[in-house]
Amino acid sequence: MTEQNFYYQLENENTRIYPNEPMDKHTSFRIGGAADCLCEVRNTAALRRVIKMCRENNVPYFILGLGSNILVSDKGIEGLVIKLGGEFSEITLSENNLIRCGAGSTLARLCVFARNMSLGGLEFAWGIPGSVGGAVYMNAGAYNGEIKDVVVSAEYMDKDGNIKVCSGADLDFSYRHSAFTDKDNIILSATFKLEPKSQDMITERMQELMDRRKAKQPINHPSAGSVFKRPEQEGCYAAALIDECGLKGYTIGGANVSPKHSGFIVNDNNATAEDVLKLIEYIKTVVREKKNIDLCCEVKFIGRQ
């Protein structure tokens, strides 16, 4: 079977394929070459079938959320990029204030759903530009809140296509980490435990946090959010260290250390992935030399080297 024939074999009523799909259309950085093929799957059976076919034909695959925490290579991505649609975007409310949300849904939709159900606890996530699956995968957080504070379980598919549930301490949440980080398991949905709260109070808090984001972060420029994790040294913050080293506004090619927030690298002028990678390494080198602190990048580089 040729590579092209293989990709067309993937398509049926619950999948849709996009050969040679430009990845700059699917990442918040608006950077990246073409994937060999992008496949949208709409239910669990379709996902199991696609994964099985990839494994049997030795085709590499990558699960893509909203692309808000990745940098795609200028050379594109080998193999198949899989996006979760259809049932993976569904959100439902059950008793005991539990919300089940598909991994393909945006955090924004989940936050609005929770507010409309008068359930609080997710306000911190309003404005985080990611999918629910991605947020669970990396234990996304902001403004003194983290996904670990509200998630009680996650349904996932293992590499053999089995559906399993991970809950409680087994979720292994820590700073920007979960039991799913750097594993082959695919998050299908997550269940959130929230608390009754008035819609007005929830809306007020969401608006307050959004106003803070707009004031401090370059949300109108393509980026992948905060580039570096919080350093292990107590009291240290990546943005402050970068600022103290005089790097605010520093530019390589089309990539720029945001003048608004030094923790962000923005695609200021048709930046390439190579521009961003060079800027990341330059920042790390300068901070190491001037502050004796090693910054750890939390943006994942995906694709051909």
PyMOL commands that set and color helices and strands:
alter all, ss='L'
color gray80, all
select helices_A, chain A and resi 3-9+23-25+44-56+86-89+107-116+123-125+132-138+147-149+168-171+199-216+238-244+273-291
alter helices_A, ss='H'
color red, helices_A
select strands_A, chain A and resi 15-22+34-41+61-64+70-72+77-84+91-94+98-102+119-120+141-142+145-146+151-157+163-167+186-193+195-196+223-226+251-252+255-257+264-267+300-302
alter strands_A, ss='S'
color yellow, strands_A
deselect
rebuild
show_as cartoon
